[in-house]
């Protein structure tokens, strides 16, 4: 698309994200040409423009990534004409996205923002992100892992630069597993057997965290689920598909047998259990190493990482939990400069090194680091080169998985429904039915054409 004023940017984006693009690309925000009330109807500020030679500008960047300030400082030290002003935003309960959506509607968003893969589509519904193809982003594609690049491709547009992913594995207290003669589980059947033995010893293997829709999505992803797709010019929604039912049935059985706890993970009670050994493992993502180090320092040397259990012995199916992009907002007056920073941030070897030290996840860049560089907490894991487990998992992620609009709302609905089911004794399958119906309606309420999967 050619450069247009901001209002025309929106018109063009709605066209490219319409039904014909869905048929061609297999993933687009279909039906948007008929939407009204999606974001601001005003011009949202000045038109994007190129920076004049010698002109000094400052770009704002909202992020919550730990240690990212060091990469920003490195950029600023070498780029006096294009300075980045970093503003940390809270990532608790989606607060950062509420703030970003509000800023878009008010017409004063930052130039750049940290946006996770699953919620990129919701920002397109707000007409909030710049189509970076206008500024040469396609030339950068070869620098990034293919499936992560695709997470921000909709129709013919590219709407963010990939930063990192979160391939999943199983963190285990190896000392306790050894003491009780429990083998790290290779299959989900093994996992259930291990849960039973560990419970017999007075501890717990894990918690089923009812409020953690992100992780539940990862478990469904591994099982072969496909929650979103397109059929012609319509979205399909399949939260209640057979693979997800299998996952729900499995965890419901563990809960009913009292083999797992049901407290939220990554909150005070969970941290206490991790510190004391009452909780002996955690199905987490690659970025979880820093989380354990920071919250259970007294357990140093006792943890190991093993592959995620498989549904069938010998398979190598894995999943992703988390991962994010550096996106340029549509209101930015200097999108080309913002894109240059986003690419540098996520591909420059020195920047990647600093981000790894901060614990930001598994890099989306193909080069600029070694897997061993990610073992920044090697001593905590008893000398294990644990990142190789996550690297292998990353190669086994089903790349056909796609995210759809309103995923942040879907996560909230999953959390509310699982919490209610646990309180009322309802089946986990009823949760899936409830969330399926609600998600279809959510998309229809946004003016999108939907077919239930």
C-alpha positions in Angstrom: 0.0 0.0 0.0 1.1 3.5 -0.7 1.6 6.0 2.1 -1.6 7.7 3.1 -2.9 10.0 5.8 -3.8 8.3 9.0 -7.5 8.0 8.2 -6.6 6.4 4.8 -4.3 4.0 6.7 -7.3 2.7 8.5 -9.4 2.4 5.3 -6.5 0.5 3.6 -6.0 -1.8 6.6 -9.7 -2.7 6.8 -9.6 -3.6 3.1 -6.5 -5.8 3.4 -8.0 -7.5 6.4 -11.2 -8.2 4.7 -12.7 -11.4 3.3 -10.6 -11.7 0.2 -7.4 -11.4 2.3 -8.6 -14.2 4.6 -9.1 -16.5 1.7 -5.7 -15.7 0.3 -3.7 -15.6 3.5 -5.6 -18.1 5.7 -5.4 -15.7 8.6 -6.8 -12.2 8.5 -9.2 -10.1 10.6 -12.0 -10.9 8.3 -15.1 -8.8 7.9 -13.6 -5.6 9.2 -14.7 -3.5 6.2 -18.1 -3.2 7.8 -16.9 -2.3 11.3 -17.8 0.9 12.9 -16.7 2.3 16.2 -13.4 0.4 16.2 -10.9 2.9 17.7 -10.9 6.6 17.1 -12.6 8.1 14.1 -10.4 11.2 14.1 -7.1 11.6 12.4 -5.3 10.7 15.6 -2.6 13.3 15.3 0.0 14.3 12.7 0.7 12.2 9.6 3.7 9.9 9.7 6.7 11.5 8.2 10.4 10.9 7.6 13.0 12.4 9.8 15.0 15.1 8.2 18.7 14.9 8.1 20.2 16.0 11.3 16.8 16.2 13.0 16.8 14.9 16.6 13.7 13.1 17.8 12.6 11.1 20.8 10.4 8.0 20.5 8.4 6.6 23.4 8.4 2.8 24.1 6.2 1.0 26.6 7.5 -2.3 27.8 7.5 -4.6 30.9 10.4 -6.8 29.9 13.0 -7.1 32.7 16.3 -5.6 31.8 15.2 -4.0 28.6 16.4 -0.7 29.9 20.0 -1.8 29.3 19.3 -2.4 25.6 17.6 0.9 25.3 20.6 2.6 27.0 22.9 0.9 24.5 20.8 2.1 21.6 20.8 5.7 22.9 24.5 5.7 23.4 25.0 5.1 19.7 22.1 7.0 18.2 21.9 10.5 19.6 19.6 11.7 16.8 16.9 9.0 17.6 16.5 8.6 21.3 14.2 6.1 22.9 12.3 7.0 26.0 11.4 3.8 27.8 8.4 3.7 30.1 7.8 0.6 32.1 4.1 -0.6 32.2 2.6 -3.1 34.5 1.9 -6.6 33.0 -0.4 -7.6 35.9 -3.8 -8.9 34.7 -3.4 -7.3 31.3 -3.0 -3.7 32.7 -0.5 -2.8 30.0 -3.0 -3.6 27.2 -5.8 -1.7 28.9 -3.5 1.3 29.0 -2.5 0.8 25.4 -6.0 0.5 24.1 -7.1 3.6 26.1 -4.2 5.6 24.6 -5.1 4.6 21.1 -8.7 5.7 21.6 -7.4 9.0 23.1 -5.1 9.5 20.1 -1.9 9.6 22.2 -0.3 6.1 22.2 3.5 5.6 22.4 5.6 5.2 19.3 6.4 1.6 20.2 4.9 -1.0 22.5 5.6 -4.5 23.8 2.7 -6.7 22.6 2.4 -10.4 23.0 1.6 -12.6 20.0 -1.9 -13.6 21.1 -3.1 -10.0 21.5 -1.8 -8.5 18.2 -5.2 -9.1 16.5 -7.0 -7.1 19.2 -4.9 -4.1 18.4 -5.7 -4.5 14.7 -9.3 -4.2 15.6 -8.5 -0.9 17.2 -6.6 0.1 14.0 -3.8 0.7 16.4 -0.7 -0.7 14.7 1.3 0.5 11.7 1.6 -1.8 8.6 5.4 -2.0 8.5 5.5 -3.2 5.0 5.4 0.4 3.9 8.8 0.9 5.7 10.7 -2.1 4.3 10.1 -4.6 7.1 9.9 -7.6 4.6 13.6 -7.2 4.0 14.1 -8.2 7.6 12.2 -11.5 7.5 15.2 -13.8 7.1 16.6 -12.6 10.4 13.7 -14.2 12.4 12.3 -17.7 13.1 9.6 -18.3 10.6 6.7 -19.2 12.8 7.3 -16.3 15.1 7.5 -13.9 12.1 4.1 -15.2 11.0 2.4 -14.4 14.3 2.3 -10.7 13.2 1.4 -11.3 9.5 -2.2 -10.6 8.6 -3.3 -10.6 5.0 -0.5 -8.7 3.1 0.5 -6.7 6.1 3.2 -7.1 8.8 2.3 -5.4 12.0 5.1 -6.1 14.5 8.7 -7.3 14.8 9.0 -10.6 16.7 11.0 -10.5 19.9 10.9 -13.8 21.8 8.8 -16.9 22.4 8.2 -19.2 25.3 8.7 -22.9 24.4 7.4 -25.1 27.2 9.1 -27.7 29.4 8.8 -29.3 32.8 10.8 -27.8 35.7 11.4 -30.5 38.3 12.9 -30.7 41.8 15.4 -33.4 40.9 16.5 -33.9 44.4 13.0 -34.8 45.6 12.3 -36.9 42.5 15.5 -38.9 43.2 14.8 -39.2 46.9 11.4 -40.7 46.2 12.6 -42.8 43.2 10.3 -40.9 40.8 11.3 -40.7 37.2 10.7 -37.4 35.4 7.6 -38.3 33.3 8.0 -38.9 29.6 4.2 -39.2 28.9 1.1 -37.8 30.5 0.3 -41.3 31.8 3.7 -41.2 33.5 2.9 -37.8 34.9 -0.3 -39.0 36.5 1.6 -41.9 38.1 4.3 -39.6 39.3 1.6 -37.3 40.8 0.1 -40.2 42.7 3.5 -41.2 44.1 4.5 -37.7 45.1 1.2 -37.1 46.7 1.7 -40.3 48.7 4.9 -38.7 50.0 3.0 -35.7 51.2 3.9 -33.2 48.5 2.3 -32.2 45.2 3.5 -32.5 41.7 1.8 -29.3 40.4 -1.2 -27.1 40.5 -3.9 -26.7 38.0 -4.0 -23.0 37.9 -7.6 -22.0 37.1 -6.9 -18.4 36.3 -4.0 -19.2 33.9 -5.6 -19.2 30.5 -2.2 -18.7 28.8 -0.9 -22.0 30.1 -4.1 -23.9 29.4 -3.8 -22.7 25.8 -0.3 -24.1 25.6 -1.4 -27.5 26.9 -4.2 -27.5 24.3 -1.8 -26.4 21.6 0.5 -29.3 22.3 -2.4 -31.8 22.1 -3.2 -30.6 18.6 -6.0 -28.1 19.2 -6.7 -25.3 16.8 -8.8 -22.6 18.5 -9.0 -20.1 15.7 -9.0 -20.3 11.9 -10.7 -18.9 8.8 -13.3 -20.3 6.4 -13.7 -18.0 3.4 -14.5 -14.6 4.8 -15.4 -15.8 8.3 -13.5 -16.7 11.4 -13.9 -20.1 13.0 -13.7 -20.6 16.7 -13.0 -24.1 18.1 -12.2 -23.7 21.8 -14.4 -26.8 22.5 -12.5 -29.1 20.0 -11.6 -32.7 20.7 -7.9 -32.1 21.6 -8.9 -29.4 24.1 -11.5 -31.7 25.6 -8.8 -34.3 26.1 -6.7 -31.8 28.0 -9.6 -30.7 30.1 -10.6 -34.3 30.9 -7.1 -35.1 31.9 -6.6 -32.3 34.4 -10.1 -32.7 35.7 -9.3 -36.3 36.6 -6.1 -35.1 38.5 -8.1 -32.5 40.3 -10.9 -34.9 41.3 -8.4 -37.4 42.5 -6.7 -34.7 44.6 -3.4 -35.3 42.9 -2.8 -31.6 42.0 -3.5 -28.4 43.8 -5.8 -25.8 42.4 -4.2 -22.6 43.5 -3.1 -19.9 41.0 0.5 -20.2 40.0 3.0 -17.3 40.3 1.2 -15.9 43.4 2.2 -15.9 47.0 0.9 -19.3 48.1 2.4 -20.9 45.0 5.8 -19.3 45.6 5.8 -20.6 49.2 5.1 -24.1 48.0 7.9 -23.8 45.4 10.3 -22.6 48.1 9.4 -25.3 50.6 9.3 -28.2 48.2 5.6 -28.7 48.8 5.3 -28.2 45.0 7.8 -30.4 43.1 7.5 -29.4 39.5 6.0 -26.8 37.2 5.0 -26.9 33.6 6.4 -23.6 32.5 8.1 -21.8 29.6 11.7 -21.0 28.9 11.4 -17.6 30.7 10.5 -19.5 33.9 14.2 -20.0 34.8 14.5 -16.4 36.0 11.2 -16.6 37.8 12.3 -19.6 39.9 15.7 -18.1 40.6 14.2 -14.9 41.8 11.5 -16.4 44.0 13.1 -19.6 45.3 16.8 -18.8 45.8 17.0 -21.4 48.7 16.4 -24.2 46.2 19.4 -23.4 44.0 21.1 -26.5 42.5 18.1 -28.7 43.0 16.1 -28.0 39.8 16.4 -29.5 36.4 14.5 -29.0 33.1 13.0 -32.0 31.2 10.9 -32.1 28.1 7.1 -31.6 28.4 5.3 -35.0 28.7 3.9 -36.5 25.5 0.5 -37.9 24.9 2.1 -40.8 23.1 5.5 -42.2 24.0 8.2 -41.2 21.5 6.3 -38.2 20.1 7.9 -34.7 20.1 5.0 -32.4 20.2 5.5 -29.2 22.2 3.9 -25.9 22.7 4.5 -22.2 23.4 3.5 -20.1 26.4 4.0 -16.4 25.9 6.3 -14.6 23.5 6.0 -11.0 22.3 6.7 -8.5 19.7 7.9 -4.9 19.4 5.1 -3.1 17.6 5.0 0.3 16.0 1.7 2.2 16.7 -0.2 3.7 13.8 -0.1 7.2 15.3 3.7 7.3 15.4 5.0 10.3 13.4 8.3 8.5 12.7 7.4 4.8 11.9 10.5 4.2 9.8 12.8 5.2 12.7 10.7 3.2 15.2 11.0 0.2 12.9 14.7 0.6 12.7 14.9 0.5 16.5 12.6 -2.5 16.8 14.7 -4.5 14.4 17.9 -3.5 16.1 16.5 -4.3 19.5 15.7 -7.9 18.5 18.6 -8.8 16.2 21.7 -6.9 17.4 24.0 -9.4 19.2 24.8 -7.0 22.1 21.1 -6.2 22.6 20.2 -9.9 22.5 22.9 -10.6 25.1 21.4 -7.9 27.4 17.9 -9.1 26.9 18.9 -12.7 27.6 20.6 -11.6 30.9 17.3 -9.9 31.8 15.3 -13.1 31.2 13.1 -12.1 28.3 12.4 -15.5 26.7 13.7 -17.5 23.8 15.0 -15.1 21.0 13.0 -14.8 17.8 16.2 -13.9 16.0 17.9 -16.7 14.1 21.4 -15.5 14.9 23.4 -13.3 17.2 23.5 -15.8 20.1 24.2 -19.5 21.0 21.7 -21.7 22.8 24.3 -22.0 25.6 24.2 -18.2 26.0 20.7 -18.7 27.4 21.9 -20.8 30.3 22.4 -17.7 32.5 21.2 -19.6 35.6 23.1 -22.8 34.9 24.3 -23.1 38.6 20.7 -22.9 39.8 19.9 -25.9 37.6 22.8 -28.0 38.9 25.1 -27.2 36.0 22.6 -28.5 33.4 22.6 -26.9 30.0 18.9 -26.5 30.3 18.2 -24.2 27.4 18.9 -27.1 25.0 15.6 -28.6 26.3 13.7 -25.5 25.3 15.5 -25.2 22.0 14.3 -28.7 21.1 10.8 -27.8 22.3 10.8 -24.7 20.0 11.5 -27.0 17.0 8.5 -29.1 18.0 5.9 -26.3 18.2 2.9 -26.8 15.9 3.4 -23.9 13.6 -0.2 -24.1 12.3 -1.6 -22.6 15.5 -3.1 -19.2 15.0 -4.4 -16.6 17.4 -7.6 -14.7 16.8 -9.3 -11.5 18.0 -10.2 -11.0 21.7 -7.8 -13.6 23.1 -7.3 -11.4 26.2 -11.0 -11.7 26.8 -10.9 -15.4 26.1 -8.3 -15.9 28.8 -10.4 -14.0 31.3 -13.4 -16.1 30.4 -11.4 -19.3 30.9 -10.2 -18.1 34.3 -13.6 -17.1 35.5 -15.2 -20.3 34.2 -12.6 -22.7 35.6 -12.7 -20.9 38.9 -16.5 -21.3 39.0 -16.4 -25.0 37.9 -14.0 -25.8 40.8 -16.2 -24.0 43.3 -19.4 -25.6 42.0 -18.1 -29.0 41.1 -19.0 -28.6 37.4 -17.2 -30.5 34.7 -14.3 -28.9 32.8 -16.0 -29.7 29.6 -18.8 -27.3 30.6 -16.1 -24.6 30.8 -15.2 -25.2 27.2 -18.8 -25.0 26.1 -19.3 -21.8 28.0 -16.1 -20.2 26.7 -16.8 -21.4 23.1 -20.3 -19.7 23.1 -19.0 -16.5 24.7 -16.0 -16.2 22.3 -18.2 -16.6 19.2 -20.4 -13.9 20.6 -17.5 -11.7 21.4 -16.3 -11.8 17.8 -19.8 -11.2 16.5 -20.1 -8.2 18.8 -17.0 -6.7 17.2 -18.7 -6.9 13.8 -16.8 -10.0 12.6 -18.3 -12.8 10.6 -18.0 -16.1 12.6 -18.6 -19.7 12.1 -18.4 -22.0 15.1 -15.8 -24.7 14.7 
